Amino acid sequence: MLVLVGYIWTVNADDHTSRNEQYQALINAGVTAACIYEDLGCLRQAAHPELQECLQALQMGDTLVTWRLDGLACDRAALLDILRDLAKRQIGLKILDEQASLIDTAHISLDVIIGLIDAFTAFEDRAFRALKEKGVAAARARGQAFGPKRKMTASMLRQAMNLIANSDQSFTSIAKQFGFTRSGLYKYLNGDGSPKSPARQILEADTSTDED
């Protein structure tokens, strides 16, 4: 016999309003009380023991009924793993929340749902990468450095101090020559080129002479 199996999840154990709302929705959807599993007071990243029992209890042809998709997994990758497992075992899925009520394998294939989530995931990943690349390009145009943090050396300090004292280049321009931002070089040198405490420590620890 095909069975409707329900699952309830709340973050707070004393969130009786959410629990009762989910419970009544499952009953109204045709799930019997004996077939409802509940994880109450479980953080999203924590183990959900009742969910695991629920998934193991499902048989071919059964339908998992729950309030929202985010109750099944802590992230999209984990959710897709669960959905693919349900599809492989020929188990249906029905979401009761109005915003996701179209997710009902009585009307749409679970494979189609998985495909849509995969497509939106790929779209979001591409959009995020494009936005990140645009931001990096804009930051580089402003002189912001990326990659491993540049290490200041005694030789670099001596050269920078000499340029500040004896050239008409701006502090920002000199900083860029050594792979630092203006604020990065200011951590070591004052505006007149005199060394600050971090620079003095580097210079004092250096026993070699500047090859330049």
C-alpha positions in Angstrom: 0.0 0.0 0.0 1.3 3.4 -0.9 1.9 5.6 2.1 2.2 9.3 2.8 5.1 9.9 5.3 5.3 13.3 6.9 8.3 15.2 8.4 8.4 18.1 10.8 11.4 20.3 11.7 11.8 23.3 14.0 14.9 25.1 15.1 13.5 25.7 18.6 12.1 22.9 20.7 9.6 25.3 22.2 8.3 26.7 18.9 4.9 25.1 19.4 3.3 27.4 16.8 5.5 26.3 14.0 5.3 22.6 15.0 1.5 22.7 15.3 1.1 24.5 12.0 3.2 21.9 10.2 1.5 19.0 12.0 -2.0 20.2 11.1 -0.9 20.8 7.5 0.4 17.2 7.3 -2.9 15.8 8.7 -4.9 17.9 6.2 -2.7 16.6 3.4 -3.7 13.0 4.4 -0.7 11.9 6.4 -1.7 9.8 9.5 -0.2 10.7 12.9 1.6 7.4 13.1 3.5 8.3 9.9 4.8 11.7 11.1 8.5 12.1 12.1 9.6 15.1 14.1 12.9 16.8 14.7 12.2 19.6 17.2 14.9 21.9 18.4 17.5 20.9 15.8 19.8 23.5 14.5 20.2 23.5 10.7 23.7 22.1 10.7 23.1 19.6 13.5 22.1 15.9 13.0 18.4 15.3 12.3 17.9 11.7 13.6 14.2 11.6 12.9 14.7 12.7 9.3 17.2 9.8 8.8 14.6 7.4 10.2 11.9 8.9 8.0 14.0 8.6 4.8 14.9 5.0 5.7 11.2 4.1 6.3 10.1 5.3 2.9 9.4 2.6 0.4 9.0 2.6 -3.4 5.8 4.4 -4.3 5.5 6.3 -1.0 5.5 10.1 -0.8 7.4 12.2 1.5 5.3 15.2 2.7 6.9 18.1 4.5 6.4 21.8 5.1 9.4 23.3 3.3 12.5 22.1 1.4 14.9 23.7 3.8 13.7 21.3 6.5 15.3 18.4 4.6 18.9 19.7 4.4 21.3 22.4 5.6 22.5 23.4 2.1 21.6 23.0 -1.5 24.2 20.2 -2.2 22.8 18.1 0.7 19.2 18.8 -0.5 20.0 17.6 -4.0 21.6 14.4 -2.6 18.3 13.7 -0.8 16.2 14.5 -3.8 18.3 12.3 -6.1 18.1 9.4 -3.6 14.3 9.8 -3.5 14.1 9.8 -7.3 16.3 6.7 -7.5 14.1 4.9 -5.1 10.9 6.1 -6.9 9.6 7.9 -3.9 7.4 11.0 -4.3 7.7 14.4 -2.7 5.1 17.0 -1.7 5.9 20.4 -0.3 3.0 22.1 1.6 4.3 25.7 2.0 2.4 28.0 -0.4 5.6 29.4 -1.9 6.8 25.9 -3.0 3.4 24.1 -3.3 4.1 23.4 -7.0 6.7 20.8 -5.8 4.3 17.9 -5.9 5.4 14.7 -7.7 1.7 14.0 -8.3 1.9 16.7 -11.0 5.6 17.1 -11.8 8.5 14.7 -12.0 11.1 14.8 -9.2 13.8 14.6 -11.9 12.3 17.8 -13.4 12.5 19.5 -9.9 16.1 18.3 -9.5 16.9 19.7 -13.0 15.4 23.0 -12.2 17.4 23.3 -8.9 20.6 22.4 -10.8 19.9 25.0 -13.5 19.2 27.7 -10.9 22.3 26.7 -9.0 24.5 27.0 -12.1 22.9 30.3 -13.0 23.6 31.7 -9.5 27.1 30.4 -9.6 27.8 32.1 -12.9 26.2 35.4 -11.8 28.2 35.3 -8.6 31.5 34.7 -10.4 30.7 37.5 -12.9 29.9 39.9 -10.1 33.0 38.9 -8.2 35.2 39.4 -11.3 33.7 42.8 -11.9 34.4 43.8 -8.3 38.0 42.5 -8.5 38.6 44.4 -11.7 37.2 47.6 -10.2 39.3 47.2 -7.1 42.4 46.6 -9.1 41.7 49.8 -11.1 41.7 51.6 -7.8 45.1 50.1 -6.9 43.9 47.4 -4.5 46.2 44.3 -4.5 45.0 40.7 -4.6 46.7 37.4 -4.1 49.1 36.4 -1.3 49.9 39.2 1.2 53.0 41.0 0.2 55.9 40.7 2.7 57.8 43.8 3.5 61.6 43.5 3.4 64.4 45.7 4.6 65.5 46.3 1.0 62.0 47.4 0.0 61.8 49.7 3.0 65.1 51.4 2.2 64.1 51.9 -1.4 60.7 53.3 -0.4 62.3 55.6 2.2 64.7 56.9 -0.4 62.0 57.6 -3.0 59.8 59.4 -0.5 62.7 61.6 0.6 64.3 62.3 -2.7 61.6 62.1 -5.4 58.4 64.0 -6.2 56.4 60.8 -6.6 53.2 60.5 -4.5 53.0 58.2 -1.6 50.4 56.1 -3.4 52.5 55.8 -6.5 55.5 54.6 -4.5 53.4 52.1 -2.6 52.2 50.6 -5.8 55.7 50.1 -7.0 56.3 47.7 -4.1 52.9 45.9 -4.4 51.3 47.8 -1.5 48.3 50.0 -1.1 48.8 53.5 0.3 47.4 52.3 3.7 49.6 49.2 3.6 52.8 51.3 3.2 51.6 53.7 5.9 51.8 50.8 8.4 55.6 50.9 7.9 56.5 54.5 7.0 55.3 58.0 7.9 54.5 60.5 5.2 58.0 62.0 5.3 59.6 58.5 4.8 60.7 58.0 8.4 60.2 54.4 9.6 57.5 53.4 12.1 57.9 50.7 14.7 57.2 47.7 12.4 59.7 49.1 9.8 62.3 49.7 12.5 62.0 46.1 13.7 62.5 44.8 10.1 65.5 47.1 9.5 67.1 46.2 12.8 66.7 42.5 12.2 68.2 42.7 8.8 72.0 42.1 8.8 72.5 42.3 5.0 73.0 45.5 3.0 70.8 46.7 0.3 72.2 45.2 -3.0 70.7 48.1 -4.9 
